[in-house]
């Protein structure tokens, strides 16, 4: 394996698509008010907000001639590790890589970028909005196929909801999918960003949005681990996911079944559509009591 730390702009700026394979579980991060230990979205946003605040403080220090030694409090923020398969540069398409581990972080980052773009548009900052757009969509000049438009392409069960909030023309008004947390995560970030900018004096809002853009591009980083020939993707997936939102038994079974099916040449889309789709619904992921316990 090769591991390097990259800012978001290095990961998402160039023409590429990161594909979440069908064997992975759906997007499960959510905001849990009742149990903070299960809340994944609030810490993610608070990390971004705090990094922007430190970035603005550094800018203020520089403008007022504070010595360089006093700026050491500002550091980049790391969002953890993602594991990617080998880069596929098939002729006639956008290069793509399989997301072996880290789809929850990647998806959350993309939803936040989309919400930040919407904020920039609402503030009349078209240049900043366009730059944020380039971090989530492959530009038309690269001639992407319809399914290659998005920099991240989620697993089947998440695609309809993801496309509705990540649409090039802005979030689409479609019914909420009760088995999907994509729309709720995007709505959370949009609300938090609105409240964040409302607390800023009007003359300073442009500076704050620009700082948000700069932090998202250059100061939020992932440790990217790229697999090489001979690496066991399934073992790595299970090992690393056990440290985040716990994998359910059904997630491990799905991982194994789809990997074996892939090696056997089975049509994975058909397997997902005709056999497995129902098992990805929210009903199957709820805890159930057994007997009187």
Secondary structure, DSSP 8 states (H G I E B T S, - for coil): -EEEEEEHHHHHSSS-EEEE-TTS--------SS-GGG--HHHHHHHHHHHHHHHHHHHHHHHTT--GGGGTT---EEEEEEEE---B--TTS--EEEEEE-HHHHHHHHHHHHHHHHHHHHTT-HHHHHHHHTTTB--GGG---GGGSBSEE--HHHHHHHHHHS-TTS-------TT--HHHHHHHHHHHHHHHHHTS-GGGHHHHHHHHHHIIIIIEEEEEEE--TT--HHHHHHHHHTTSS---HHHHHHHHHHHHHHHTT--HHHHIIIIIGGGGSGGGGS----TT-
